[in-house]
Amino acid sequence: MYTNSSEAKEVTLGFAVAAVFPLLLKYGIDFKKHQIEHILDQYYRIYVLLNNRITVSNTRKISFAITTVLLTIILAAILSALTLPRSSALKLYYSFFTEFDDEAVEFVIPICTVQFVFAYQYTYPCIIAATCGVLYYEFSEILLRFHKNLNDPSTFSDRNKILSVSKIHALLFEVAHEIRDATSMICFFLLCFQTTIMYCSLAMFILMKKEDFAIPQVIESCLVVTLIPASIIGVVYCASRISNVYQKIEMSLLLTRDKLSRQFACNQDSIRLLDLMMAKKLPAMSAFGLGELTPNFVLNMFGSLFTYSLLILNLQK
């Protein structure tokens, strides 16, 4: 199947290491479960303070995206199981290396096994990625609505309104730190798993002989090429959106402070509150502090993947 046995061992070891990360993801989710629930409560509290509510259209879009991913993986698993060659290593692998006398059992067992494998390897990580992405995106939407309130001329008409804005800003600052603490470890395990799967799939694709490729392997490779990069890009996009919106908030606060300071009878307390808000910087979302979730992070990740593929091709030659 592979060009030599050592390459087969390396690829197998890579997939074995990757299989550990979904378990670590579950541990991370269980460990941060109560903190995530508290963040959702804080979201609702902020929406009330901003006199806004969660739009139904956003909920429908999220449900549609998750349903599409789930159906894609389920259909891919069924198609992969149905196209397994009868006397192949893959067929034996998904049948637990057992020959069943009943043809119905022999037909159903591989389908169920493939469904469980795909659910563990693709469905669960994609759901976690969607959860992190929704947390980031909803917080960026909250920041966007806060920014719109800042642009309202009546917001800074008196000291009490500025005090109310500063309280909301302090709550946003607190929630941003909670989000980073709750998702940092989860995103780290998620990115480790996704990148390991991509590297191993790439190595398998390059090192395997063309005549050994079966339809199930092609289907699984298509899932890796589409779902994994999409989940990584989606999480990073939603996380980086927080920083982009907050830059607009900082600009609005700065312009408002300049405007108030130029007034003849300016309120020094209001200016001090604005200075206090500008002094508080929202933390950047990161993967366990090892890398900030920015577009540059994605470019570096896929750049290293491209370099790795070139290295394998050169070594093969």
Secondary structure, DSSP 8 states (H G I E B T S, - for coil): -BSSHHHHHHHHHHHHHHTTHHHHHHHHHHHTHHHHHHHHHHHHHHHHHTT----HHHHHHHHHHHHHHHHHHHHHHHHHHHT--TTSHHHHHHTTT---SSHHHHHHHHHHHHHHHHIIIIIHHHHHHHHHHHHHHHHHHHHHHHHHHHTSGGGGSSHHHHHHHHHHHHHHHHHHHHHHHHHHHHHHHHHHHHHHHHHHHHHHHHHB-GGG--HHHHHHHHHHHHHHHHHHHHHHHHHHHHHHHHHHHHHHHHHHHHHHHTSTT--HHHHHHHHHHHH------BSTTSSB-SHHHHHHHHHHHHHHHHHHHHHH-
